[in-house]
Amino acid sequence: MNVPQPREPRRPPSVWRTVRAVAWSLFGVRRGSEYQQDGERITPLHVIAVGLAAIFVLVLGLIALVKLVV
């Protein structure tokens, strides 16, 4: 007879974990196990918000770099 195992309590989504996931995805390197955990713990809304903020910061950084050089 199969007895269902109690599941681990689901952790609330963490903004810091989302920032790390987006940063690693922009860099292009991620472990398979970490990717699996991210899929379980972060929400798409957080990913979109952090992704847009990261792109905004990247563009501002590039603009500052160009103004510094020119």
C-alpha positions in Angstrom: 0.0 0.0 0.0 1.4 3.4 -1.0 1.2 6.0 1.7 1.5 9.6 0.4 4.5 11.3 1.7 4.0 14.8 3.3 5.3 17.5 1.0 7.7 20.1 2.1 6.0 23.4 3.0 6.3 25.7 0.0 8.5 28.6 0.7 7.3 32.1 -0.2 8.9 33.6 -3.3 12.1 35.5 -2.5 13.0 38.7 -4.4 16.7 38.0 -3.8 16.4 34.5 -5.3 14.7 36.0 -8.3 17.4 38.6 -8.7 20.0 35.8 -8.6 18.1 33.7 -11.2 17.7 36.6 -13.6 21.4 37.6 -13.2 22.5 34.0 -13.9 20.2 33.8 -16.9 21.7 37.0 -18.3 25.1 35.6 -17.8 24.0 32.3 -19.4 25.2 29.8 -16.8 23.0 27.9 -14.4 23.0 24.5 -12.7 20.2 22.1 -13.4 19.3 21.7 -9.8 19.2 25.4 -9.2 17.1 25.9 -12.2 14.6 23.3 -10.9 14.4 25.0 -7.5 13.9 28.4 -9.1 11.0 27.0 -11.1 9.3 25.9 -7.8 10.1 29.0 -5.7 9.9 32.1 -7.9 6.9 33.6 -9.6 6.7 34.9 -13.2 5.6 38.3 -12.0 8.9 38.7 -10.0 10.9 37.4 -12.9 9.4 40.0 -15.3 9.8 42.9 -12.8 13.4 42.0 -12.0 14.2 41.4 -15.7 12.9 44.8 -16.7 14.8 46.4 -13.9 18.0 44.6 -14.9 17.6 45.7 -18.5 17.0 49.2 -17.4 20.2 49.2 -15.3 22.2 47.6 -18.1 21.0 50.3 -20.6 21.8 53.1 -18.1 25.3 51.6 -17.5 26.0 51.4 -21.2 24.9 55.0 -21.7 27.1 56.1 -18.9 30.0 54.1 -20.3 29.6 55.7 -23.7 29.4 59.2 -22.2 32.5 58.5 -20.2 34.5 57.4 -23.3 33.2 60.1 -25.6 
